[in-house]
Structure formats: structure tokens, C-alpha cells
Amino acid sequence: MTTPRDNLLRTLRRQGFETVPLDISMCPSQVEAFKKRFGHDDYLSWFKVPHRFAGVPMNPGYRDGRALYRRETLPEGASIDVFGVGHSAQPGCYH
């Protein structure tokens, strides 16, 4: 039997696995619910997630993200944030 770390690495290298590594993230309200139920907020350990997250702070790259889409006709009410990501209130749009 491999360690959880080795199992994750073998999975990432496409060398097969013994168990499927789990990935999970919870919104703040779910973390609170977990903490009330189990007395701690370390849900990654509780679910035996074999890795942890590492993030890099991002700084906005544009004052006006619309400048990235000059040739595009954007839907009414669409906006582009400072990271260049489009957002729309149209039904069926999730950004």
C-alpha cells in the first residue's frame, strides 16, 4: 500500500492509483457548519485530502478591462473586471 502522498503523485503522473485522491473546498458558511459539528475547522485533514492549497497573490493588471475586448460586442449589462474577466447578469451566465 502506498502513502497518500505517493498515491497522489502516481495519480498526477498517470501511473495508476490505489484510491482516487479527493479534492474539496468549502465556502465560509460550510466551514462554520463543519466547525460546529466536529469542533474544528480542519476539514482537509478530516476528509484525508492528500494535498494542500498554495496561492499566489494577484494584482489587477488593467484599469479598464473592456479595453481587452474592443472588437467584441458584449451583452447589455456585461462588465469586465480589473483582471480581464467578463461578468454578465444574463440568465445562464456564470461569470
N, CA, C and O atoms as a GROMACS GRO file, in nm:
protein
  380
    1MET      N    1   0.084  -0.119   0.000
    1MET     CA    2   0.000   0.000   0.000
    1MET      C    3   0.089   0.124   0.000
    1MET      O    4   0.183   0.134   0.079
    2THR      N    5   0.058   0.220  -0.090
    2THR     CA    6   0.136   0.342  -0.097
    2THR      C    7   0.087   0.444   0.004
    2THR      O    8  -0.024   0.434   0.057
    3THR      N    9   0.171   0.542   0.031
    3THR     CA   10   0.130   0.652   0.120
    3THR      C   11   0.034   0.743   0.043
    3THR      O   12   0.032   0.740  -0.080
    4PRO      N   13  -0.045   0.824   0.114
    4PRO     CA   14  -0.133   0.918   0.044
    4PRO      C   15  -0.056   1.010  -0.051
    4PRO      O   16  -0.104   1.043  -0.159
    5ARG      N   17   0.063   1.051  -0.010
    5ARG     CA   18   0.146   1.138  -0.095
    5ARG      C   19   0.187   1.064  -0.223
    5ARG      O   20   0.173   1.118  -0.333
    6ASP      N   21   0.238   0.942  -0.208
    6ASP     CA   22   0.279   0.864  -0.325
    6ASP      C   23   0.160   0.834  -0.416
    6ASP      O   24   0.173   0.836  -0.539
    7ASN      N   25   0.045   0.805  -0.356
    7ASN     CA   26  -0.074   0.778  -0.435
    7ASN      C   27  -0.112   0.901  -0.518
    7ASN      O   28  -0.148   0.889  -0.635
    8LEU      N   29  -0.105   1.020  -0.457
    8LEU     CA   30  -0.136   1.144  -0.528
    8LEU      C   31  -0.036   1.167  -0.642
    8LEU      O   32  -0.075   1.200  -0.754
    9LEU      N   33   0.092   1.150  -0.613
    9LEU     CA   34   0.194   1.170  -0.716
    9LEU      C   35   0.178   1.071  -0.831
    9LEU      O   36   0.192   1.108  -0.947
   10ARG      N   37   0.148   0.946  -0.799
   10ARG     CA   38   0.126   0.846  -0.904
   10ARG      C   39   0.004   0.885  -0.990
   10ARG      O   40   0.005   0.865  -1.112
   11THR      N   41  -0.099   0.938  -0.925
   11THR     CA   42  -0.217   0.982  -0.999
   11THR      C   43  -0.183   1.097  -1.092
   11THR      O   44  -0.221   1.096  -1.210
   12LEU      N   45  -0.111   1.197  -1.041
   12LEU     CA   46  -0.074   1.313  -1.122
   12LEU      C   47   0.018   1.274  -1.238
   12LEU      O   48   0.016   1.338  -1.344
   13ARG      N   49   0.098   1.170  -1.218
   13ARG     CA   50   0.188   1.123  -1.324
   13ARG      C   51   0.121   1.022  -1.417
   13ARG      O   52   0.184   0.971  -1.510
   14ARG      N   53  -0.007   0.996  -1.393
   14ARG     CA   54  -0.084   0.899  -1.472
   14ARG      C   55  -0.024   0.759  -1.469
   14ARG      O   56  -0.017   0.690  -1.570
   15GLN      N   57   0.021   0.721  -1.349
   15GLN     CA   58   0.081   0.589  -1.331
   15GLN      C   59  -0.014   0.494  -1.257
   15GLN      O   60   0.028   0.387  -1.213
   16GLY      N   61  -0.138   0.532  -1.243
   16GLY     CA   62  -0.233   0.450  -1.169
   16GLY      C   63  -0.242   0.494  -1.024
   16GLY      O   64  -0.160   0.572  -0.977
   17PHE      N   65  -0.342   0.443  -0.955
   17PHE     CA   66  -0.365   0.482  -0.816
   17PHE      C   67  -0.433   0.370  -0.742
   17PHE      O   68  -0.496   0.283  -0.802
   18GLU      N   69  -0.419   0.373  -0.610
   18GLU     CA   70  -0.490   0.276  -0.526
   18GLU      C   71  -0.626   0.332  -0.485
   18GLU      O   72  -0.725   0.259  -0.483
   19THR      N   73  -0.630   0.460  -0.453
   19THR     CA   74  -0.755   0.528  -0.421
   19THR      C   75  -0.756   0.660  -0.498
   19THR      O   76  -0.651   0.717  -0.527
   20VAL      N   77  -0.875   0.709  -0.529
   20VAL     CA   78  -0.887   0.836  -0.601
   20VAL      C   79  -0.867   0.949  -0.501
   20VAL      O   80  -0.941   0.959  -0.404
   21PRO      N   81  -0.766   1.035  -0.524
   21PRO     CA   82  -0.744   1.147  -0.432
   21PRO      C   83  -0.863   1.243  -0.434
   21PRO      O   84  -0.914   1.278  -0.540
   22LEU      N   85  -0.906   1.284  -0.317
   22LEU     CA   86  -1.020   1.373  -0.302
   22LEU      C   87  -0.972   1.518  -0.302
   22LEU      O   88  -0.866   1.549  -0.248
   23ASP      N   89  -1.051   1.605  -0.363
   23ASP     CA   90  -1.026   1.748  -0.358
   23ASP      C   91  -1.155   1.815  -0.315
   23ASP      O   92  -1.262   1.783  -0.368
   24ILE      N   93  -1.148   1.905  -0.220
   24ILE     CA   94  -1.268   1.969  -0.168
   24ILE      C   95  -1.233   2.110  -0.123
   24ILE      O   96  -1.122   2.136  -0.076
   25SER      N   97  -1.329   2.201  -0.138
   25SER     CA   98  -1.315   2.332  -0.076
   25SER      C   99  -1.454   2.374  -0.029
   25SER      O  100  -1.554   2.341  -0.092
   26MET      N  101  -1.458   2.446   0.081
   26MET     CA  102  -1.586   2.486   0.140
   26MET      C  103  -1.594   2.638   0.148
   26MET      O  104  -1.494   2.706   0.171
   27CYS      N  105  -1.715   2.689   0.128
   27CYS     CA  106  -1.738   2.832   0.148
   27CYS      C  107  -1.738   2.859   0.299
   27CYS      O  108  -1.753   2.766   0.378
   28PRO      N  109  -1.721   2.985   0.340
   28PRO     CA  110  -1.713   3.016   0.483
   28PRO      C  111  -1.830   2.963   0.566
   28PRO      O  112  -1.808   2.917   0.678
   29SER      N  113  -1.952   2.968   0.514
   29SER     CA  114  -2.065   2.918   0.594
   29SER      C  115  -2.057   2.767   0.615
   29SER      O  116  -2.098   2.718   0.720
   30GLN      N  117  -2.006   2.694   0.517
   30GLN     CA  118  -1.991   2.550   0.533
   30GLN      C  119  -1.878   2.516   0.630
   30GLN      O  120  -1.886   2.418   0.704
   31VAL      N  121  -1.771   2.597   0.628
   31VAL     CA  122  -1.663   2.577   0.726
   31VAL      C  123  -1.718   2.597   0.867
   31VAL      O  124  -1.685   2.520   0.957
   32GLU      N  125  -1.803   2.698   0.886
   32GLU     CA  126  -1.864   2.722   1.017
   32GLU      C  127  -1.953   2.605   1.058
   32GLU      O  128  -1.949   2.561   1.173
   33ALA      N  129  -2.032   2.554   0.964
   33ALA     CA  130  -2.118   2.439   0.994
   33ALA      C  131  -2.033   2.316   1.030
   33ALA      O  132  -2.067   2.242   1.123
   34PHE      N  133  -1.924   2.295   0.958
   34PHE     CA  134  -1.833   2.184   0.987
   34PHE      C  135  -1.775   2.201   1.127
   34PHE      O  136  -1.770   2.105   1.205
   35LYS      N  137  -1.732   2.324   1.160
   35LYS     CA  138  -1.671   2.351   1.291
   35LYS      C  139  -1.772   2.326   1.403
   35LYS      O  140  -1.735   2.270   1.507
   36LYS      N  141  -1.897   2.366   1.385
   36LYS     CA  142  -1.999   2.343   1.487
   36LYS      C  143  -2.021   2.194   1.508
   36LYS      O  144  -2.041   2.148   1.621
   37ARG      N  145  -2.018   2.118   1.400
   37ARG     CA  146  -2.045   1.975   1.409
   37ARG      C  147  -1.928   1.895   1.464
   37ARG      O  148  -1.948   1.803   1.543
   38PHE      N  149  -1.804   1.931   1.424
   38PHE     CA  150  -1.688   1.850   1.459
   38PHE      C  151  -1.592   1.916   1.557
   38PHE      O  152  -1.498   1.852   1.604
   39GLY      N  153  -1.614   2.044   1.590
   39GLY     CA  154  -1.531   2.110   1.690
   39GLY      C  155  -1.400   2.166   1.638
   39GLY      O  156  -1.319   2.215   1.717
   40HIS      N  157  -1.376   2.160   1.509
   40HIS     CA  158  -1.255   2.218   1.449
   40HIS      C  159  -1.285   2.252   1.304
   40HIS      O  160  -1.386   2.209   1.249
   41ASP      N  161  -1.196   2.329   1.242
   41ASP     CA  162  -1.221   2.369   1.104
   41ASP      C  163  -1.123   2.307   1.004
   41ASP      O  164  -1.113   2.353   0.890
   42ASP      N  165  -1.051   2.203   1.045
   42ASP     CA  166  -0.954   2.138   0.956
   42ASP      C  167  -1.023   2.028   0.876
   42ASP      O  168  -0.996   1.909   0.895
   43TYR      N  169  -1.111   2.069   0.786
   43TYR     CA  170  -1.186   1.971   0.707
   43TYR      C  171  -1.098   1.898   0.607
   43TYR      O  172  -1.131   1.786   0.567
   44LEU      N  173  -0.986   1.958   0.565
   44LEU     CA  174  -0.897   1.889   0.471
   44LEU      C  175  -0.838   1.763   0.534
   44LEU      O  176  -0.832   1.658   0.470
   45SER      N  177  -0.795   1.774   0.659
   45SER     CA  178  -0.743   1.655   0.728
   45SER      C  179  -0.855   1.554   0.756
   45SER      O  180  -0.835   1.434   0.741
   46TRP      N  181  -0.972   1.604   0.796
   46TRP     CA  182  -1.082   1.516   0.828
   46TRP      C  183  -1.123   1.432   0.707
   46TRP      O  184  -1.153   1.314   0.720
   47PHE      N  185  -1.124   1.495   0.588
   47PHE     CA  186  -1.158   1.423   0.466
   47PHE      C  187  -1.038   1.353   0.403
   47PHE      O  188  -1.049   1.294   0.296
   48LYS      N  189  -0.923   1.360   0.470
   48LYS     CA  190  -0.799   1.296   0.425
   48LYS      C  191  -0.756   1.344   0.286
   48LYS      O  192  -0.713   1.264   0.202
   49VAL      N  193  -0.769   1.474   0.263
   49VAL     CA  194  -0.722   1.532   0.137
   49VAL      C  195  -0.570   1.526   0.137
   49VAL      O  196  -0.507   1.578   0.229
   50PRO      N  197  -0.508   1.463   0.036
   50PRO     CA  198  -0.364   1.438   0.040
   50PRO      C  199  -0.277   1.557  -0.001
   50PRO      O  200  -0.155   1.543  -0.011
   51HIS      N  201  -0.336   1.673  -0.024
   51HIS     CA  202  -0.258   1.790  -0.063
   51HIS      C  203  -0.316   1.914   0.004
   51HIS      O  204  -0.426   1.910   0.059
   52ARG      N  205  -0.243   2.021  -0.002
   52ARG     CA  206  -0.290   2.150   0.050
   52ARG      C  207  -0.278   2.252  -0.061
   52ARG      O  208  -0.205   2.232  -0.158
   53PHE      N  209  -0.349   2.362  -0.045
   53PHE     CA  210  -0.352   2.465  -0.147
   53PHE      C  211  -0.242   2.566  -0.126
   53PHE      O  212  -0.207   2.598  -0.012
   54ALA      N  213  -0.187   2.616  -0.233
   54ALA     CA  214  -0.089   2.724  -0.229
   54ALA      C  215  -0.136   2.829  -0.328
   54ALA      O  216  -0.171   2.796  -0.442
   55GLY      N  217  -0.138   2.952  -0.287
   55GLY     CA  218  -0.186   3.058  -0.375
   55GLY      C  219  -0.083   3.167  -0.391
   55GLY      O  220   0.003   3.187  -0.306
   56VAL      N  221  -0.093   3.236  -0.501
   56VAL     CA  222  -0.006   3.349  -0.529
   56VAL      C  223  -0.096   3.472  -0.536
   56VAL      O  224  -0.193   3.474  -0.611
   57PRO      N  225  -0.064   3.576  -0.457
   57PRO     CA  226  -0.148   3.696  -0.464
   57PRO      C  227  -0.146   3.756  -0.604
   57PRO      O  228  -0.041   3.764  -0.668
   58MET      N  229  -0.262   3.796  -0.651
   58MET     CA  230  -0.271   3.855  -0.784
   58MET      C  231  -0.298   4.004  -0.773
   58MET      O  232  -0.379   4.048  -0.691
   59ASN      N  233  -0.230   4.081  -0.854
   59ASN     CA  234  -0.254   4.224  -0.861
   59ASN      C  235  -0.329   4.254  -0.989
   59ASN      O  236  -0.298   4.198  -1.094
   60PRO      N  237  -0.427   4.344  -0.983
   60PRO     CA  238  -0.501   4.379  -1.104
   60PRO      C  239  -0.407   4.428  -1.213
   60PRO      O  240  -0.312   4.502  -1.186
   61GLY      N  241  -0.433   4.387  -1.335
   61GLY     CA  242  -0.346   4.426  -1.444
   61GLY      C  243  -0.403   4.534  -1.534
   61GLY      O  244  -0.332   4.590  -1.617
   62TYR      N  245  -0.533   4.566  -1.518
   62TYR     CA  246  -0.596   4.661  -1.607
   62TYR      C  247  -0.688   4.753  -1.527
   62TYR      O  248  -0.756   4.709  -1.434
   63ARG      N  249  -0.689   4.880  -1.564
   63ARG     CA  250  -0.785   4.971  -1.501
   63ARG      C  251  -0.922   4.953  -1.564
   63ARG      O  252  -1.024   4.954  -1.496
   64ASP      N  253  -0.922   4.936  -1.696
   64ASP     CA  254  -1.047   4.916  -1.769
   64ASP      C  255  -1.036   4.788  -1.850
   64ASP      O  256  -0.976   4.786  -1.958
   65GLY      N  257  -1.093   4.680  -1.799
   65GLY     CA  258  -1.084   4.551  -1.866
   65GLY      C  259  -1.153   4.548  -2.001
   65GLY      O  260  -1.123   4.461  -2.083
   66ARG      N  261  -1.246   4.641  -2.026
   66ARG     CA  262  -1.314   4.644  -2.156
   66ARG      C  263  -1.216   4.669  -2.270
   66ARG      O  264  -1.243   4.631  -2.384
   67ALA      N  265  -1.104   4.733  -2.241
   67ALA     CA  266  -1.003   4.760  -2.345
   67ALA      C  267  -0.951   4.630  -2.406
   67ALA      O  268  -0.899   4.631  -2.518
   68LEU      N  269  -0.963   4.519  -2.335
   68LEU     CA  270  -0.917   4.390  -2.386
   68LEU      C  271  -1.013   4.333  -2.492
   68LEU      O  272  -0.975   4.244  -2.568
   69TYR      N  273  -1.133   4.384  -2.496
   69TYR     CA  274  -1.237   4.328  -2.583
   69TYR      C  275  -1.295   4.434  -2.677
   69TYR      O  276  -1.416   4.439  -2.696
   70ARG      N  277  -1.211   4.517  -2.734
   70ARG     CA  278  -1.259   4.626  -2.821
   70ARG      C  279  -1.334   4.575  -2.943
   70ARG      O  280  -1.427   4.640  -2.989
   71ARG      N  281  -1.295   4.459  -2.997
   71ARG     CA  282  -1.360   4.406  -3.118
   71ARG      C  283  -1.484   4.324  -3.086
   71ARG      O  284  -1.555   4.282  -3.178
   72GLU      N  285  -1.511   4.301  -2.960
   72GLU     CA  286  -1.625   4.218  -2.921
   72GLU      C  287  -1.749   4.303  -2.895
   72GLU      O  288  -1.738   4.417  -2.849
   73THR      N  289  -1.864   4.248  -2.924
   73THR     CA  290  -1.990   4.310  -2.886
   73THR      C  291  -2.038   4.238  -2.761
   73THR      O  292  -2.085   4.124  -2.768
   74LEU      N  293  -2.026   4.303  -2.649
   74LEU     CA  294  -2.062   4.241  -2.522
   74LEU      C  295  -2.211   4.258  -2.495
   74LEU      O  296  -2.270   4.358  -2.536
   75PRO      N  297  -2.272   4.163  -2.426
   75PRO     CA  298  -2.414   4.174  -2.394
   75PRO      C  299  -2.442   4.297  -2.306
   75PRO      O  300  -2.354   4.345  -2.235
   76GLU      N  301  -2.563   4.344  -2.312
   76GLU     CA  302  -2.606   4.456  -2.228
   76GLU      C  303  -2.582   4.422  -2.081
   76GLU      O  304  -2.617   4.313  -2.036
   77GLY      N  305  -2.524   4.513  -2.008
   77GLY     CA  306  -2.500   4.493  -1.866
   77GLY      C  307  -2.375   4.413  -1.834
   77GLY      O  308  -2.345   4.390  -1.717
   78ALA      N  309  -2.302   4.369  -1.935
   78ALA     CA  310  -2.179   4.294  -1.910
   78ALA      C  311  -2.072   4.388  -1.858
   78ALA      O  312  -2.068   4.506  -1.895
   79SER      N  313  -1.987   4.336  -1.773
   79SER     CA  314  -1.876   4.416  -1.722
   79SER      C  315  -1.749   4.332  -1.727
   79SER      O  316  -1.755   4.209  -1.725
   80ILE      N  317  -1.638   4.399  -1.733
   80ILE     CA  318  -1.507   4.333  -1.733
   80ILE      C  319  -1.433   4.384  -1.611
   80ILE      O  320  -1.416   4.505  -1.594
   81ASP      N  321  -1.389   4.294  -1.525
   81ASP     CA  322  -1.320   4.340  -1.404
   81ASP      C  323  -1.174   4.373  -1.433
   81ASP      O  324  -1.126   4.359  -1.546
   82VAL      N  325  -1.102   4.417  -1.329
   82VAL     CA  326  -0.963   4.461  -1.346
   82VAL      C  327  -0.868   4.347  -1.379
   82VAL      O  328  -0.753   4.371  -1.414
   83PHE      N  329  -0.916   4.222  -1.368
   83PHE     CA  330  -0.834   4.108  -1.406
   83PHE      C  331  -0.864   4.062  -1.549
   83PHE      O  332  -0.804   3.966  -1.597
   84GLY      N  333  -0.957   4.130  -1.617
   84GLY     CA  334  -0.991   4.094  -1.753
   84GLY      C  335  -1.095   3.984  -1.763
   84GLY      O  336  -1.111   3.924  -1.869
   85VAL      N  337  -1.166   3.956  -1.654
   85VAL     CA  338  -1.269   3.852  -1.652
   85VAL      C  339  -1.405   3.917  -1.675
   85VAL      O  340  -1.441   4.013  -1.607
   86GLY      N  341  -1.480   3.863  -1.771
   86GLY     CA  342  -1.611   3.917  -1.801
   86GLY      C  343  -1.717   3.863  -1.707
   86GLY      O  344  -1.713   3.746  -1.667
   87HIS      N  345  -1.812   3.949  -1.672
   87HIS     CA  346  -1.924   3.912  -1.585
   87HIS      C  347  -2.053   3.958  -1.651
   87HIS      O  348  -2.059   4.068  -1.708
   88SER      N  349  -2.156   3.876  -1.644
   88SER     CA  350  -2.283   3.910  -1.706
   88SER      C  351  -2.397   3.867  -1.615
   88SER      O  352  -2.390   3.763  -1.549
   89ALA      N  353  -2.501   3.948  -1.613
   89ALA     CA  354  -2.620   3.914  -1.534
   89ALA      C  355  -2.722   3.839  -1.619
   89ALA      O  356  -2.833   3.812  -1.572
   90GLN      N  357  -2.687   3.804  -1.741
   90GLN     CA  358  -2.778   3.732  -1.830
   90GLN      C  359  -2.807   3.592  -1.774
   90GLN      O  360  -2.719   3.531  -1.715
   91PRO      N  361  -2.930   3.541  -1.792
   91PRO     CA  362  -2.960   3.405  -1.747
   91PRO      C  363  -2.866   3.304  -1.814
   91PRO      O  364  -2.838   3.313  -1.933
   92GLY      N  365  -2.818   3.210  -1.737
   92GLY     CA  366  -2.729   3.108  -1.790
   92GLY      C  367  -2.583   3.147  -1.792
   92GLY      O  368  -2.498   3.066  -1.829
   93CYS      N  369  -2.552   3.270  -1.754
   93CYS     CA  370  -2.411   3.315  -1.749
   93CYS      C  371  -2.363   3.304  -1.605
   93CYS      O  372  -2.432   3.347  -1.512
   94TYR      N  373  -2.248   3.247  -1.585
   94TYR     CA  374  -2.198   3.225  -1.451
   94TYR      C  375  -2.070   3.301  -1.422
   94TYR      O  376  -2.004   3.273  -1.322
   95HIS      N  377  -2.034   3.396  -1.505
   95HIS     CA  378  -1.918   3.482  -1.481
   95HIS      C  379  -1.959   3.625  -1.498
   95HIS      O  380  -1.876   3.715  -1.483
   0.00000   0.00000   0.00000
